Amino acid sequence: ALTSSTGRGIAPLLRTGCGESVDSAQFCALDIARAASVVVIQQPGETIYVPPGWHHSVENLTDCLSINHNWIHPSGAIDSVRLLLAETEAAAAHIEDVRLMVSASEFDALVDRNVAMNAGMGCAEFRDLLSRAEELAKHAAENAGNDGDDGFVHELHARWAREARELLLSS
């Protein structure tokens, strides 16, 4: 909806009248998204949680300090892997001209470094994170029952982490 018809861009603003013109032919569902959008004015001291995958835009109405953190919930781990793999493909394409100047392992390291700089972590780091998440979830599932928890959610989280890691390893 908010992605361009070429799949390479996201509409910059939902709000109209911001001095930025958006081609409605390029973003064919932008009017629908604008009609369904919700405006929230955050007051000092308030926290807003934006669920994974929710398109949003932020406009500061006054000078302020904003602290943001992107969380990866286990249910979105596979989507995160897909995004990281797309980022890896794009990073490789951007430095393709140096491929013949370096060894294959050096090229892969350059790509992973560029991905990490843009995405916050590279494929190897994310694979390790998923392994640790699976390990912790399995441990929590094994120790469930002490506080009324049947362990199902922990087992589900372990499965999601394992499936995401396997997708990352297979690519």
C-alpha atoms as an extended CHARMM CRD file, in Angstrom:
* protein
*
       171  EXT
         1         1  ALA       CA              0.0000000000        0.0000000000        0.0000000000  PROA      1               0.0000000000
         2         2  LEU       CA              2.6650000000        2.5000000000        0.9990000000  PROA      2               0.0000000000
         3         3  THR       CA              5.3170000000        0.9000000000       -1.1930000000  PROA      3               0.0000000000
         4         4  SER       CA              5.8070000000        2.3630000000       -4.6400000000  PROA      4               0.0000000000
         5         5  SER       CA              4.6470000000        0.5520000000       -7.7610000000  PROA      5               0.0000000000
         6         6  THR       CA              8.3040000000       -0.3710000000       -8.4090000000  PROA      6               0.0000000000
         7         7  GLY       CA              8.6700000000       -1.8190000000       -4.9020000000  PROA      7               0.0000000000
         8         8  ARG       CA             11.6870000000        0.4070000000       -4.2640000000  PROA      8               0.0000000000
         9         9  GLY       CA             10.2980000000        3.2290000000       -2.2130000000  PROA      9               0.0000000000
        10        10  ILE       CA              7.9610000000        4.0140000000        0.6340000000  PROA      10              0.0000000000
        11        11  ALA       CA              5.6920000000        7.0250000000        0.6590000000  PROA      11              0.0000000000
        12        12  PRO       CA              7.4900000000        9.6700000000        2.7370000000  PROA      12              0.0000000000
        13        13  LEU       CA              4.4630000000       11.0760000000        4.5540000000  PROA      13              0.0000000000
        14        14  LEU       CA              0.9170000000       10.0500000000        5.2390000000  PROA      14              0.0000000000
        15        15  ARG       CA             -0.1240000000       13.5750000000        6.0420000000  PROA      15              0.0000000000
        16        16  THR       CA             -0.9280000000       16.0020000000        3.2190000000  PROA      16              0.0000000000
        17        17  GLY       CA              0.1020000000       19.6350000000        3.0560000000  PROA      17              0.0000000000
        18        18  CYS       CA              3.6710000000       19.0990000000        4.2360000000  PROA      18              0.0000000000
        19        19  GLY       CA              5.2220000000       20.7940000000        1.2410000000  PROA      19              0.0000000000
        20        20  GLU       CA              6.1600000000       17.4610000000       -0.2630000000  PROA      20              0.0000000000
        21        21  SER       CA              4.3750000000       16.2880000000       -3.3590000000  PROA      21              0.0000000000
        22        22  VAL       CA              3.8080000000       12.5490000000       -3.7080000000  PROA      22              0.0000000000
        23        23  ASP       CA              2.8960000000       11.0030000000       -7.0410000000  PROA      23              0.0000000000
        24        24  SER       CA             -0.4060000000        9.2070000000       -6.3970000000  PROA      24              0.0000000000
        25        25  ALA       CA              0.1740000000        6.9960000000       -9.4490000000  PROA      25              0.0000000000
        26        26  GLN       CA              3.4320000000        5.7920000000       -7.9400000000  PROA      26              0.0000000000
        27        27  PHE       CA              1.8180000000        5.0950000000       -4.5400000000  PROA      27              0.0000000000
        28        28  CYS       CA             -1.5630000000        3.8030000000       -5.6850000000  PROA      28              0.0000000000
        29        29  ALA       CA             -2.9460000000        2.9890000000       -2.2150000000  PROA      29              0.0000000000
        30        30  LEU       CA             -1.6990000000        6.1230000000       -0.4610000000  PROA      30              0.0000000000
        31        31  ASP       CA             -5.1590000000        7.7250000000       -0.3400000000  PROA      31              0.0000000000
        32        32  ILE       CA             -6.5790000000        4.5650000000        1.2740000000  PROA      32              0.0000000000
        33        33  ALA       CA             -3.7490000000        4.5190000000        3.8150000000  PROA      33              0.0000000000
        34        34  ARG       CA             -4.2890000000        8.1890000000        4.5870000000  PROA      34              0.0000000000
        35        35  ALA       CA             -8.0130000000        7.5900000000        5.1480000000  PROA      35              0.0000000000
        36        36  ALA       CA             -7.2670000000        4.7080000000        7.5560000000  PROA      36              0.0000000000
        37        37  SER       CA             -4.4180000000        6.4250000000        9.3830000000  PROA      37              0.0000000000
        38        38  VAL       CA             -4.5930000000        7.4310000000       13.0150000000  PROA      38              0.0000000000
        39        39  VAL       CA             -2.9380000000       10.5500000000       14.4330000000  PROA      39              0.0000000000
        40        40  VAL       CA             -1.5850000000       10.3190000000       17.9570000000  PROA      40              0.0000000000
        41        41  ILE       CA             -0.0840000000       13.2570000000       19.8030000000  PROA      41              0.0000000000
        42        42  GLN       CA              2.3040000000       11.9470000000       22.3940000000  PROA      42              0.0000000000
        43        43  GLN       CA              2.5590000000       13.9830000000       25.5750000000  PROA      43              0.0000000000
        44        44  PRO       CA              5.7660000000       14.3850000000       27.6300000000  PROA      44              0.0000000000
        45        45  GLY       CA              6.5310000000       11.2620000000       29.6300000000  PROA      45              0.0000000000
        46        46  GLU       CA              4.3610000000        8.9810000000       27.4850000000  PROA      46              0.0000000000
        47        47  THR       CA              5.6210000000        5.9000000000       25.6890000000  PROA      47              0.0000000000
        48        48  ILE       CA              4.2130000000        4.6020000000       22.4260000000  PROA      48              0.0000000000
        49        49  TYR       CA              4.6660000000        1.0210000000       21.3010000000  PROA      49              0.0000000000
        50        50  VAL       CA              4.4790000000        0.4270000000       17.5500000000  PROA      50              0.0000000000
        51        51  PRO       CA              4.0390000000       -3.2970000000       16.7680000000  PROA      51              0.0000000000
        52        52  PRO       CA              6.4030000000       -4.9850000000       14.3010000000  PROA      52              0.0000000000
        53        53  GLY       CA              5.5280000000       -4.3740000000       10.6700000000  PROA      53              0.0000000000
        54        54  TRP       CA              3.2680000000       -1.3710000000       11.3110000000  PROA      54              0.0000000000
        55        55  HSD       CA              3.9820000000        1.4460000000        8.9130000000  PROA      55              0.0000000000
        56        56  HSD       CA              4.2100000000        4.7180000000       10.7530000000  PROA      56              0.0000000000
        57        57  SER       CA              5.6740000000        8.1380000000       10.4770000000  PROA      57              0.0000000000
        58        58  VAL       CA              6.7870000000       10.4670000000       13.2240000000  PROA      58              0.0000000000
        59        59  GLU       CA              6.7160000000       14.2390000000       13.2140000000  PROA      59              0.0000000000
        60        60  ASN       CA              8.1050000000       16.1500000000       16.1810000000  PROA      60              0.0000000000
        61        61  LEU       CA              5.8900000000       19.1470000000       16.9070000000  PROA      61              0.0000000000
        62        62  THR       CA              8.4210000000       20.6910000000       19.3250000000  PROA      62              0.0000000000
        63        63  ASP       CA             12.0830000000       20.2740000000       20.1420000000  PROA      63              0.0000000000
        64        64  CYS       CA             12.3860000000       17.0000000000       22.0090000000  PROA      64              0.0000000000
        65        65  LEU       CA             14.5390000000       14.0150000000       22.7630000000  PROA      65              0.0000000000
        66        66  SER       CA             13.2540000000       10.8210000000       21.1690000000  PROA      66              0.0000000000
        67        67  ILE       CA             14.6140000000        7.4050000000       22.1040000000  PROA      67              0.0000000000
        68        68  ASN       CA             13.6860000000        4.5880000000       19.7490000000  PROA      68              0.0000000000
        69        69  HSD       CA             14.4580000000        0.9240000000       19.8040000000  PROA      69              0.0000000000
        70        70  ASN       CA             13.6220000000       -1.6080000000       17.1450000000  PROA      70              0.0000000000
        71        71  TRP       CA             12.6050000000       -4.9040000000       18.6880000000  PROA      71              0.0000000000
        72        72  ILE       CA             12.4870000000       -8.2110000000       16.8740000000  PROA      72              0.0000000000
        73        73  HSD       CA              9.7020000000      -10.3380000000       18.2710000000  PROA      73              0.0000000000
        74        74  PRO       CA             10.1330000000      -14.0780000000       17.6140000000  PROA      74              0.0000000000
        75        75  SER       CA              6.9920000000      -14.0680000000       15.4670000000  PROA      75              0.0000000000
        76        76  GLY       CA              8.7060000000      -11.6350000000       13.0900000000  PROA      76              0.0000000000
        77        77  ALA       CA             12.0880000000      -13.3770000000       12.9600000000  PROA      77              0.0000000000
        78        78  ILE       CA             11.5050000000      -14.9190000000        9.5200000000  PROA      78              0.0000000000
        79        79  ASP       CA             10.4210000000      -11.5510000000        8.1090000000  PROA      79              0.0000000000
        80        80  SER       CA             13.5560000000      -10.0290000000        9.6530000000  PROA      80              0.0000000000
        81        81  VAL       CA             15.6920000000      -12.6800000000        7.9340000000  PROA      81              0.0000000000
        82        82  ARG       CA             14.0080000000      -11.9310000000        4.6070000000  PROA      82              0.0000000000
        83        83  LEU       CA             14.7130000000       -8.2090000000        5.0520000000  PROA      83              0.0000000000
        84        84  LEU       CA             18.3220000000       -8.9240000000        6.0230000000  PROA      84              0.0000000000
        85        85  LEU       CA             18.7900000000      -11.1690000000        2.9610000000  PROA      85              0.0000000000
        86        86  ALA       CA             17.3360000000       -8.4610000000        0.6940000000  PROA      86              0.0000000000
        87        87  GLU       CA             19.6700000000       -5.9380000000        2.3350000000  PROA      87              0.0000000000
        88        88  THR       CA             22.5820000000       -8.3170000000        1.7200000000  PROA      88              0.0000000000
        89        89  GLU       CA             21.6700000000       -8.6780000000       -1.9400000000  PROA      89              0.0000000000
        90        90  ALA       CA             21.4270000000       -4.8950000000       -2.3330000000  PROA      90              0.0000000000
        91        91  ALA       CA             24.7340000000       -4.3330000000       -0.5120000000  PROA      91              0.0000000000
        92        92  ALA       CA             26.4850000000       -6.8340000000       -2.7910000000  PROA      92              0.0000000000
        93        93  ALA       CA             25.0440000000       -5.1460000000       -5.8730000000  PROA      93              0.0000000000
        94        94  HSD       CA             26.2640000000       -1.7330000000       -4.6720000000  PROA      94              0.0000000000
        95        95  ILE       CA             29.8840000000       -2.8800000000       -4.4270000000  PROA      95              0.0000000000
        96        96  GLU       CA             29.8790000000       -5.3460000000       -7.3120000000  PROA      96              0.0000000000
        97        97  ASP       CA             32.6080000000       -3.3070000000       -9.0030000000  PROA      97              0.0000000000
        98        98  VAL       CA             35.1600000000       -4.3940000000       -6.3660000000  PROA      98              0.0000000000
        99        99  ARG       CA             34.3630000000       -8.1250000000       -6.5190000000  PROA      99              0.0000000000
       100       100  LEU       CA             37.2490000000       -8.9140000000       -8.8800000000  PROA      100             0.0000000000
       101       101  MET       CA             39.7190000000       -6.8670000000       -6.8100000000  PROA      101             0.0000000000
       102       102  VAL       CA             39.3470000000       -8.9440000000       -3.6240000000  PROA      102             0.0000000000
       103       103  SER       CA             38.9930000000      -12.5730000000       -2.6520000000  PROA      103             0.0000000000
       104       104  ALA       CA             35.5200000000      -14.0960000000       -2.2900000000  PROA      104             0.0000000000
       105       105  SER       CA             35.8250000000      -14.1140000000        1.5080000000  PROA      105             0.0000000000
       106       106  GLU       CA             36.9500000000      -10.4680000000        1.5240000000  PROA      106             0.0000000000
       107       107  PHE       CA             34.0050000000       -9.5120000000       -0.7010000000  PROA      107             0.0000000000
       108       108  ASP       CA             31.5750000000      -11.3490000000        1.6050000000  PROA      108             0.0000000000
       109       109  ALA       CA             33.1220000000       -9.5850000000        4.6150000000  PROA      109             0.0000000000
       110       110  LEU       CA             32.7110000000       -6.1830000000        2.9030000000  PROA      110             0.0000000000
       111       111  VAL       CA             29.0820000000       -6.9640000000        2.1080000000  PROA      111             0.0000000000
       112       112  ASP       CA             28.3900000000       -8.1130000000        5.6710000000  PROA      112             0.0000000000
       113       113  ARG       CA             30.1110000000       -4.9990000000        7.0640000000  PROA      113             0.0000000000
       114       114  ASN       CA             27.9480000000       -2.7540000000        4.8760000000  PROA      114             0.0000000000
       115       115  VAL       CA             24.8080000000       -4.6520000000        5.8650000000  PROA      115             0.0000000000
       116       116  ALA       CA             25.7170000000       -4.3190000000        9.5500000000  PROA      116             0.0000000000
       117       117  MET       CA             26.2790000000       -0.5710000000        9.1460000000  PROA      117             0.0000000000
       118       118  ASN       CA             22.8760000000       -0.1490000000        7.5030000000  PROA      118             0.0000000000
       119       119  ALA       CA             20.7770000000       -2.7610000000        9.3070000000  PROA      119             0.0000000000
       120       120  GLY       CA             22.4620000000       -2.7790000000       12.7060000000  PROA      120             0.0000000000
       121       121  MET       CA             23.8860000000       -6.2780000000       12.3650000000  PROA      121             0.0000000000
       122       122  GLY       CA             25.1030000000       -8.6070000000        9.6630000000  PROA      122             0.0000000000
       123       123  CYS       CA             23.9670000000      -12.1190000000        8.8140000000  PROA      123             0.0000000000
       124       124  ALA       CA             26.5230000000      -13.8240000000       11.0670000000  PROA      124             0.0000000000
       125       125  GLU       CA             25.5180000000      -11.7190000000       14.0800000000  PROA      125             0.0000000000
       126       126  PHE       CA             21.8320000000      -12.3120000000       13.4170000000  PROA      126             0.0000000000
       127       127  ARG       CA             22.4060000000      -16.0580000000       13.0580000000  PROA      127             0.0000000000
       128       128  ASP       CA             24.1570000000      -16.0600000000       16.4520000000  PROA      128             0.0000000000
       129       129  LEU       CA             21.3260000000      -14.0050000000       17.9680000000  PROA      129             0.0000000000
       130       130  LEU       CA             18.7450000000      -16.4860000000       16.6560000000  PROA      130             0.0000000000
       131       131  SER       CA             20.7570000000      -19.4300000000       18.0220000000  PROA      131             0.0000000000
       132       132  ARG       CA             20.8720000000      -17.8010000000       21.4510000000  PROA      132             0.0000000000
       133       133  ALA       CA             17.1600000000      -16.9390000000       21.3180000000  PROA      133             0.0000000000
       134       134  GLU       CA             16.3190000000      -20.5580000000       20.4880000000  PROA      134             0.0000000000
       135       135  GLU       CA             18.5590000000      -21.8110000000       23.3060000000  PROA      135             0.0000000000
       136       136  LEU       CA             16.9650000000      -19.4760000000       25.8670000000  PROA      136             0.0000000000
       137       137  ALA       CA             13.4290000000      -20.3140000000       24.7250000000  PROA      137             0.0000000000
       138       138  LYS       CA             14.1210000000      -24.0540000000       24.9330000000  PROA      138             0.0000000000
       139       139  HSD       CA             15.5210000000      -23.5950000000       28.4310000000  PROA      139             0.0000000000
       140       140  ALA       CA             12.4430000000      -21.5930000000       29.4700000000  PROA      140             0.0000000000
       141       141  ALA       CA             10.1500000000      -24.2780000000       28.0030000000  PROA      141             0.0000000000
       142       142  GLU       CA             11.9980000000      -27.0240000000       29.8970000000  PROA      142             0.0000000000
       143       143  ASN       CA             11.6320000000      -25.0990000000       33.1640000000  PROA      143             0.0000000000
       144       144  ALA       CA              8.0150000000      -24.1300000000       32.6180000000  PROA      144             0.0000000000
       145       145  GLY       CA              5.3250000000      -25.2110000000       35.0010000000  PROA      145             0.0000000000
       146       146  ASN       CA              6.7510000000      -23.7030000000       38.1350000000  PROA      146             0.0000000000
       147       147  ASP       CA              4.6630000000      -20.5640000000       37.7910000000  PROA      147             0.0000000000
       148       148  GLY       CA              1.6380000000      -21.9290000000       35.9300000000  PROA      148             0.0000000000
       149       149  ASP       CA              3.3140000000      -21.5130000000       32.5400000000  PROA      149             0.0000000000
       150       150  ASP       CA              2.8640000000      -24.6250000000       30.3950000000  PROA      150             0.0000000000
       151       151  GLY       CA              5.8510000000      -23.7830000000       28.1880000000  PROA      151             0.0000000000
       152       152  PHE       CA              3.8800000000      -23.6260000000       24.9320000000  PROA      152             0.0000000000
       153       153  VAL       CA              4.8130000000      -20.0170000000       24.1380000000  PROA      153             0.0000000000
       154       154  HSD       CA              8.4950000000      -20.7090000000       24.8370000000  PROA      154             0.0000000000
       155       155  GLU       CA              8.3930000000      -23.7550000000       22.5480000000  PROA      155             0.0000000000
       156       156  LEU       CA              6.7560000000      -21.6240000000       19.8540000000  PROA      156             0.0000000000
       157       157  HSD       CA              9.4430000000      -18.9380000000       20.2500000000  PROA      157             0.0000000000
       158       158  ALA       CA             12.1660000000      -21.5970000000       19.9780000000  PROA      158             0.0000000000
       159       159  ARG       CA             10.5820000000      -22.9450000000       16.7870000000  PROA      159             0.0000000000
       160       160  TRP       CA             10.3390000000      -19.4730000000       15.2300000000  PROA      160             0.0000000000
       161       161  ALA       CA             13.9920000000      -18.7400000000       16.0520000000  PROA      161             0.0000000000
       162       162  ARG       CA             15.1020000000      -22.1230000000       14.6590000000  PROA      162             0.0000000000
       163       163  GLU       CA             13.0980000000      -21.6850000000       11.4320000000  PROA      163             0.0000000000
       164       164  ALA       CA             14.4790000000      -18.1760000000       10.9140000000  PROA      164             0.0000000000
       165       165  ARG       CA             18.0410000000      -19.3570000000       11.5450000000  PROA      165             0.0000000000
       166       166  GLU       CA             17.5740000000      -22.2560000000        9.1150000000  PROA      166             0.0000000000
       167       167  LEU       CA             16.2730000000      -19.8480000000        6.4520000000  PROA      167             0.0000000000
       168       168  LEU       CA             19.2980000000      -17.6330000000        6.9930000000  PROA      168             0.0000000000
       169       169  LEU       CA             21.6760000000      -20.6010000000        6.7350000000  PROA      169             0.0000000000
       170       170  SER       CA             20.0230000000      -21.9360000000        3.5830000000  PROA      170             0.0000000000
       171       171  SER       CA             20.4290000000      -18.6710000000        1.6980000000  PROA      171             0.0000000000
